[in-house]
Amino acid sequence: MSTSLAWDERYRGGGFQFGEAPNDHLRAQCWRWRSGMSALCLGDGEGRNGVFLAEQGLNVTTLDWSEVGVSKARALAARRGVALDARVGDAAAWDYPEASFDLIAWIYLHLPPADRHAAAQGCLRALKPGGLLVLECFSPAQEGRRSGGPKLPELLWSRALAEAEFAALQTLELTEGAVHLDEGPRHQGLAEVVRGVWRR
């Protein structure tokens, strides 16, 4: 099981482990929001997705349990000239502010089942009416591939699991299948993922 210290070591290794560009699925949804909206990026590591959203004019909070990752996210935001509220915290235990975000990005955050459910409940609480949740995570078909993802099957997502966790939201998009990843050294090649967009 990964720990915050393990991620500290990965992020300390130099360069950006998942690149500096945003996730393709998140970028493809940018027509859905506008400048001035508030956003939360969960498990945002070195800040690539949070900084991208800040560059679109959103007011962004990022959360990650790696102090090294959060430090790099702050540095990336400063280098790009955008404001970023980058916080160190556990997505499963964070005190999600009620009805506070127009957008929540859940990109490659893989948690044990109980923690995943706690984080999902937090997201439901934190979304404003009309708010969007965008998710991309590895699916069980990713097992054995070398393009990234956790080794423990219970950390993987499926379409059915996403439907269950976010049943209280309106499903706008939900797919499970193969994509090509080109996201830094840790996400390269053909991968099996779940992608979704929901509205409160």
N, C-alpha and C positions, 0 to 999 in steps of 0.2 A: 504494500500500500504506500502511495506517495505521502510525503510529509512536506511541511513548509521548508524544512531545512534541505531536503532533497532538491526542491525547486530553487532554493537559494543557490545551491551548487551549480545547477544547470544554467541559471541566468548569469552567474558570475563568470562563466566560461568565455565571455567575450562575444561580440556580435549579438544579433537578435535571433533567438532560437526559432521564432516563427515569422521572421521578417519584420519589416517596418510597414508594409502595406496592409490594408484591412482585409478581413475575410471577404471572399468574393460574394457569398450569399448575403452578408450584411450590406455590402456596397450596392448590390443589385436592388435593395429595398429603399434606397435613399429618396426615391420619388414619393415615398409615403410620409415623410416628415418635412418640417420647415424650421428655419432659423428661429432660435429662441425657445425651442422645446427643451425639456429636461430629460436626461438619459442616464441610465445606469448600465455599466458594463461589468458583468460578473466574471471572475477568474480572468481578468484582462492582462495578467502577467506584465510584460514589458510595455504595454500601453498602445499597441498598434490600432486596435479598434476604437478605444476611447479618444485617442488623438485624431483619428479620422473624423469621428463625429463632432469633435470640437471644431475641426476645420470647416465643417458644414454649418457652423453657427449654433450648435446645440450647447446647452449647459450640462457638462458631463461629470458624473461621479464614477470612478472606477474602483473596483474592490478586488484585492488579491491577497492571499495569505503569505506570499513571499515578500519580505522586506526589500530584498535585492531587486526583484521584479518591479515593485512599486517605485523604488528609487530610479530605475531606468525609465519607467513611464513618465515620471516627473521631468527627467532630463530630456526625453524626447519631446514632450510638450513645450518645454522652454526653447529647445532648438527650433521647433516649428512655429514658435510665437503664438501659442494658444494657451488658454487657461484650462487646467485640468485638476479636479479635486480627486487626487489619487490617494486611496486609503488602504491601510493594511488591515485585513479582517478575514474571518472565516465565513464563507457564503451560507453555511448551514446554521450559523449561530448569530449572524449579524442582526442588529435591531432595524428591520426594514421599516422606514417611515411610511405611514399610511397614505395612500393616494398621492404620491409625490412625483411619479415619473411618467412622462409621455411615451418613453421607449425603454425597454430593457433588452439588452443583448446578452444572450447566453450562448457563447461560442466556445466549443470544446472545453467545457467544464464538466468533468466526469467525477461523480461522487458516489460513495456507498449508498445503497437504497434509502436508508433512514435519513441520511444527510441530504440526499437529492430531494426527497419529499419535503423536508424542512425548508430547503432553499426555494423550492417551487411554491410552497405556501407563502413564503416571504414575498416572492414576486407577485403573487395574486393580491396580496395586501398592498403592495407598493405601487401597483399600476393605477394611474388615474382612469376615470371613465373615458373610454375611447382610446386608451393607451395601447401600444403595440408591444408584443414580445416576439423577438426574432431568435431562433435557435438553430445551431448546427452542431451535431455531435456524431461520434462514430457509432455504428450499428453492430450487431453481433456478427454480420458477414465480414467485418474488418479483421476478425481473429486470424492470425497467421500472416497478414500482410505487413509489409515493412514500411508503409507510408505514414506510420504514426499510430497513436492511440494507446489506451491502457491495456495491460495484459490480463486483468481480471475480468471475466465475463459479466459479473454483476455491476460493473461500472458502465457498461455500454447501454445505449438507448435503442429503442425500437419505435416504430410508428405507433404501435398499440400502447406502449408506455407513455409516449408523449400525449396521446389522446387522453389517457387516464389522468396524468398529472395536471393537464390544462383543460379539463372538461368544462370548467366554469367559464372559459373564454370562447369567443367565436373563432373558429378555424378559418383562416384566409388561404393558407397554403400548407400542405403537409405531404412530403414525399420521403421515400426510403429507397436508396439506390446508389449507383456508382458515380463518382465525380473524380476529376483530376486535380490534385492538390499541388500547388507551387507556393508554399508558405514557409520560407526559411528552410534551414537544414532539417528540421524535425518533421515537417509535413511535405513530403515529396512523393508524387506518383499516384497511381490509381487507388482510390479509397472508397469505402462503403460507409455512407452517412445517412442520418436523418436530418432533414431540413424542414423547418416550420415557421409560420407567421400566424400569430393570433392577435385578436383585439378584445380588450375588456368591454 
